[in-house]
Amino acid sequence: MHEMTIVAGVLEIAHRQAAGAGATRINRVVLEVGRLAGVEADALRFCFDVARSGLSAIAELEIRDVPGRGLCPACGASRDVDELAALCEACGNVLDISGGRELRVLSLNVD
C-alpha cells in the first residue's frame, strides 16, 4: 500500500512546517489529490489516522479532489478524463493529460 508512504511524507512536511512556524499542534492537513494520481482517498484517510502522532495527533485530513483533464495537441479541445489514455472526442487524437495527477499539500491549520 503506497498510501502509507505518501502519508509518511505528508506528515513529515506538515511536522517540519509546523515546527518551523513555532506551532504546538496541527489541526488540519489539506491535500489536493488528482483522480489520475493513482491514489485511493479512502486508503489515504485510513493511513493518515493510523500514522498521525506528536504535533499531528489530533489532525484531520481534508482531501480536495481534482478531476482529470485532457488537452488535444491537434485541435486544442479540452475535456475531463477518467483515464491516463484518452482520445479527443472532436478529432480522435490521443489527449495530453493536463490535470488530475496532482498530489500536494495545499495548506495546514496549526496552533
Residue pairs with C-beta under 8 A, 6 or more apart in sequence:
1 43
1 47
2 39
3 39
3 40
3 43
3 44
3 46
3 47
4 47
4 50
4 51
6 39
6 44
6 47
6 103
7 44
7 47
7 48
7 51
8 51
10 29
10 31
10 48
10 105
11 29
11 48
11 51
11 52
11 56
13 105
14 26
14 29
14 55
14 56
14 59
14 105
14 108
15 26
15 54
15 55
15 56
17 108
18 25
18 26
18 55
18 56
18 108
18 110
19 55
21 110
23 55
23 110
23 111
24 55
24 111
25 55
25 57
25 58
25 110
25 111
26 55
26 56
26 58
26 59
26 108
26 109
26 110
27 58
27 59
27 60
27 109
27 110
27 111
28 59
28 60
28 61
28 62
28 107
28 108
28 109
29 48
29 56
29 59
29 60
29 61
29 62
29 105
29 108
30 62
30 63
30 64
30 105
30 106
30 107
30 108
30 109
31 44
31 61
31 62
31 63
31 64
31 103
31 104
31 105
31 106
32 64
32 66
32 102
32 103
32 104
32 106
33 39
33 41
33 44
33 63
33 64
33 65
33 66
33 102
33 103
34 66
34 67
34 68
34 99
34 100
34 101
34 102
34 103
35 65
35 66
35 67
35 68
35 82
35 100
36 68
36 81
36 82
36 83
36 84
36 97
36 100
36 101
37 100
37 101
37 102
37 103
39 103
41 63
41 65
44 61
44 63
45 61
45 63
48 59
48 61
49 61
52 58
52 59
55 110
64 106
66 99
66 100
66 102
67 80
67 99
67 100
68 80
68 81
68 82
68 83
68 84
68 86
68 97
68 99
68 100
68 101
69 78
69 79
69 80
69 81
69 97
69 98
69 99
69 100
70 78
70 79
70 80
70 81
70 86
70 88
70 95
70 96
70 97
70 98
71 77
71 78
71 95
71 96
71 97
71 98
72 78
72 88
72 90
72 91
72 93
72 95
72 96
73 93
73 96
74 88
74 91
74 93
75 88
75 90
75 91
75 93
77 88
77 89
77 90
77 91
78 98
79 86
79 88
79 89
79 95
81 95
81 97
81 100
84 97
85 94
86 94
86 95
86 97
87 93
87 94
87 95
88 94
88 95
